[in-house]
Amino acid sequence: MPAPTGRLDEFLVAHAHAFTRAELVRGWSRRRLENGVMSGVVTRILPGVYCAATHRDDPVVRGEALNLWQPGGAVTGALALHLHAVPLPNPPVADYAVPSGQHHRVPAWVRLRQGALGRVRMSARGVTTVTTERAVIDAWSTAPPSGRREVLHQALWSRICTWQQVRRELARTPRVPARHELQRVLGWFEAGATTPLEVRARYETFADPRFAAFEWQAELRLRGRRVRADMLHRAARLVVELDGHRYHSSRAAQQRDRERSTDLAAAGYLTVRFGWDDLASRPKWCRERLLQVLAARLTRAL
């Protein structure tokens, strides 16, 4: 805890963290803490744990509060994933794993998950969490059926864990909703899919028969060297690149991508690019545009 200075309410507003009642009483006094709560500036976020009311929805503050409230537990599920990878969604309900047999009354923003925690814990932004692969399994379990794959895709895309780690965690977790579906998706990686983006493209966005003529991870020879296309329609000389900017972020990698596209164009291939956001937010648009390009290329080839 930072050294207590100034007024209690000003201190808590200036520090987006959770603190125990004992810490605050020791630094100021019980009366000042109670006055802060009565004024609405300070809030009791969990039994014996306080923060500034303006910070009560902060994910780090929530994680810290849970750790202070039940030190033997660990944050799991979607909140843990968000703490490890900030771009992932910050959920309205925080899942907290505690040992079996513990029963506590909790506010609406907390959902307890009882069971064996395992020995390995991780830390994210100062908050103790379960391992990221365990968090993926728990987030999958609590997500609505229509959102389960999105949980897995986003976690793997952010690279906070691998599909192999998730598969091992799944094998040692006894009860998982839609286990067979999760096993099937992980099996696509085992069968050779190279990235979450490819899995999403191959088995969801471009899975219908209209795209059956496309080859996946197809090899081409250009100017004496081999290149691999994510999707290739040989008759139309059409290449689809799944643009994983998170994996191609360095300047050298971007330069290689540009040279590759230029070499493909020189050999008569048209390159169409789709990114993660395209496949996730507008899959219908991706399908329609690719089919339009394909039709135009095949017409020109006649």
C-alpha positions, 0 to 999 in steps of 0.5 A: 500500500502506498504511504497514506497521505492527505485525506482518505477520499482523495487518496483512494480516488488518486489510487485505483486499487483495493485496500483492506479495512485494516489498512485504511483504519491504520492509515487514517481512522475508522471514523474517516473510513465510515465518513467516506463510505457515508459520503459515497466517495468510498465503497465497500466492494467486498467484505472488509475490502474498500476502494474509491467508488469511481474505481469499483468497476476497474478490472484491476481493482476488482481482481485485487479486491477478490485476492484480498477478500479470499487470499486462497483463491484466484481470478479465473474466466473472462476477467483473468483473460482480460487481465492477461490481455487487455484487448480481450473483453472486460466482463461484467461478472468476475469469476473467482476460483476457491477451494471446494467446500467454501461457501460465501455470500457474494455481490452480483458482480462475483461468481464463485467457482469451487474446485481444485485450484492446482498448484500453479498460479499466475500474476497479471497486473498485480492480480493472482489468477489461475493459469491462462489455459484454466481461465479459457476453460472456465470462460468457455464454460460460463459463456453462452453457447453462441459465444464459446468459440469466440472465447477460445479464438480470442484467447489463442489469437492474443497468444496468452496460451496455446491450443496444446495447453488448452487441450491438456487442461481440458483433459484434466477437467472433469465437467466442461459444457460442450466438451465435444465441441471444444475437442472438435475445434482443438482437433482442427489445430491438431489436423494442421491449422496454423493459426486461430485466424485460419481455423475461423476462416476454414471452418466457419467463414468459408466452410460452405461448398461454394469455397470447396475449390480453394486449397488451404496452405497451398504451395506455389513456386515463384521466381525459384522459391516456394511460397505458401498461400493461406487459400488458393484457387488455381484456376482463377489464379486467386490467392487469399491471405489471412492478414494476421497483423499481430504475427506480422508486426515487425517492419521486416515482416511487413516488407516480406509480405509486400515483396511476396504480394508483388511476386504473386502479382508478377506471376499473374495472381491476385491477392485478396486479404482478410483480417481478424476483424473482418472474419469476426465482425462481418463474415457475410461480407467476406464471403460475398466479396470473395465470391464476387472476385472469384467470379470476375477472375474466372470470367476473365480466364475464359 
